[in-house]
Amino acid sequence: MLSAACSQAVADEPMPADEIAAPDAQGMAEDGDPNGAACEAAGGFLDRRGRAQTLMCVHPYADAGKACTDNQQCDGKCVAAVDDGPDGEVVGTCQADDALFGCYAEVVDGKLVRAICVD
């Protein structure tokens, strides 16, 4: 769920709808509940995430934590703290896994392009 109070557009770029996605369905049972064995077989692990502490299958990215200046350099998104200054080139880190929650800003072409809070 997106929190409107935390969401803000930086550089007047709206968040494209296709970028707001739930973690993928690998490792889920047919009824949509996480299945530990299926999740592990798909390279993931079960974890509770978000404000609601929902149990989900989380898949780590191989380049987690790598320094980056653009989403194109990461398996997931290149992210930085929301309050990282706009002066100069921003260096972020590649997101750790496919279940990104909390407040963060995306880094594109060395600049913060949007900030959002996902809970």
PEGI-V465250 format. One line per field, one symbol per residue. ss: DSSP state (H for helix, E for strand, - for the rest). psi: psi as a letter, one per 30 degrees, with the letter a starting at -180 (. if undefined). A space follows every 50 residues. Layout:
ss = ???
psi = ???
This chain:
ss = -E-----EE-------HHH--------E-----E-HHHHHH--EEEEEE- ---EEEEEEE------EE--HHH----EEE-----------EEE--E--- -EEEEEEE--EEEEEEEE-
psi = kkjeefkkkkghjljkeffjklllfkgklfgfkkjeeeeefggalklkll efhkklkkjlkfgkfkklgkefglebljllkegklfkakkkakkleagij laklkkkkhgkkflklkk.
